[in-house]
Amino acid sequence: MAFKTDIEIARAANKQPIKEIGEKLDIPYAALLPYGHDKAKVSQDFIDSLEGRDNGKLILVTAINPTPAGEGKTTTTVGLGDGLCAIGKKAAICIREASLGPNFGMKGGAAGGGLAQVVPMEEMNLHFTGDFHAITAAHNLLSAMIDNHIYWGNELQIDERRVVWRRVLDMNDRALRDVVTSLGGVSNGFPRQTGFDITVASEVMAILCLADDLADLQRRLGDMIVAYRRDRSPIYARDIKADGAMTVLLKDAMQPNLVQTLENNPAFVHGGPFANIAHGCNSVIATKTALKLADYVVTEAGFGADLGAEKFMNIKCRKAGLSPDCVVLVATVRAMKMNGGVAKADLGAENVEAVKKGCPNLGRHIDNLKGFGVPVVVAINHFYSDTDAEVAAVQDYVKSLGSEAILCRHWAEGSKGITDLATRVAQLADSGSAAFQTLYADDMPLFQKIETVAKRIYRADEVLADQKIRDQLKAWEDAGYQNLPVCMAKTQYSFTTDPNRRGAPTGHSLPVREVRLSAGAGFIVVICGEIMTMPGLPRVPSAENIRLNDAGEVEGLF
């Protein structure tokens, strides 16, 4: 390969004007709102005009539990979209936007890698079209209006001890997890304990990604519960009269962003809830728009299938009326070896036995995904150190489970390295063999929904929750929220709540620390173990290595 790094490859991209990318999906230039030459938003009027068109095939890309070795889920999503286009299909991809927090923390960028990337990569990983800033501003406007309402007489009789609306910031900052506001005297308001979450955990983010249009967006924003009175009756955002102004701030952010892959194929990049603390899928409006415009839509769900895919099926598909036609499960030989007990420093040496020992993690995900009634194919994301014997070990294991694993070289070769997978995915999607079903019924009691996910997906023996949590769930059921799905906030690294417990463990319990009602988004957040809704930076954050070079170009972002 002529280039050494992902960012160098992205810089050398031969990008087409966004007008030409839109034409590939029959989007007229008048329906695009350009942000420079290489990115644009798709207008709501044009999206509305697509009503009544048939949908294309929906393909979900998910992965095994992530390891430090890297699995390449987004890279595979991008590569598969390019691969489908390369075999003559009209395809588009739908992925999430990147959060500044992990970009400057430890994750790096979120636009794929190698020859399977979405561009402009640097802009996508930084401010992009400003969507996250708009979400942060809308969320914090509501925070300010709540405290302002209390300051100016508290007509709604908000119990200051029961304000549940926190503030957000799109940055990892552990110092803001638990704070006291309004110190400094009477003119600054009434002191109270609160905290910050990261923007991607905001209910506003979830709502933007689940809303159908601006009217639905404002309705959902108004439905958010922000506080309670002393009699425990809820205060909604609409009671604070914030929903209208919040919608104004989000008007442009609500429109999906159109960009392109390195091979100049269309990519919708919109929304960004994390899958470990939120529902982990790109926006419903972007996915539905793509399905009206393309014959095949490749989308991804965050982190491993136990989180992202489970929420894609049980939350996004349930809420949006979507049905996936095929699931691609990404795995790597390196990750199998790590699950088999090999240290990261030793991954370069062939170790077939470790591969076999680590495969049960992959098997667990395959079994879980089949439970949703959708055909599953495994994509082995190839690394240069993989040996034929190691790849064969993974393929033989997957075959023993009644599925198939296809070796993919899209990182190094682009679309030509993934045509085998693209061909098979198109066959499966066109076969009509999918019989999609969610994991639990709407009317199942909330605690039973939590138990269902814990036992069927994580294979836990029991859910540990104190009486206060059980009583809270029952109170929400009595208030009419029993039909909501549950959104599990859990470590992404393991089926358990212990991030160091790899493989496919059994004989464990799921401790529930807290539950939060997201009435506007329409789900119950279940916080398990030590998971944080405001991450911290690692000992050596990526930010230490990010800078501008002498040419004014960004270095160290990827």
Salt bridges, closest charged atoms under 4 A:
GLU23 OE2 - LYS19 NZ 2.74
ASP26 OD2 - LYS90 NZ 2.91
ASP38 OD2 - LYS15 NZ 2.67
ASP38 OD1 - LYS39 NZ 3.70
GLU122 OE2 - ARG11 NE 3.58
GLU123 OE1 - LYS39 NZ 2.05
ASP131 OD1 - LYS41 NZ 2.88
ASP147 OD2 - ARG167 NH2 2.83
ASP147 OD1 - ARG192 NE 3.05
ASP159 OD2 - ARG161 NH2 2.81
ASP159 OD2 - ARG162 NH1 2.40
ASP197 OD1 - ARG166 NE 3.09
ASP197 OD2 - ARG516 NH1 3.21
ASP212 OD1 - LYS288 NZ 3.46
ASP216 OD1 - ARG219 NH2 2.74
ASP216 OD2 - ARG220 NE 3.14
ASP223 OD2 - ARG219 NH1 3.16
ASP223 OD1 - ARG238 NH2 2.17
ASP252 OD1 - LYS251 NZ 3.23
GLU300 OE1 - LYS73 NZ 3.54
ASP306 OD2 - LYS490 NZ 3.15
GLU353 OE2 - LYS356 NZ 3.85
ASP367 OD2 - ARG459 NH2 2.87
GLU390 OE2 - LYS337 NZ 2.95
GLU404 OE2 - ARG424 NE 2.48
ASP442 OD1 - ARG318 NH1 2.51
ASP478 OD1 - LYS474 NZ 2.84
GLU514 OE2 - ARG516 NE 2.98
GLU553 OE1 - ARG11 NH1 3.63
GLU555 OE2 - ARG11 NH2 3.97
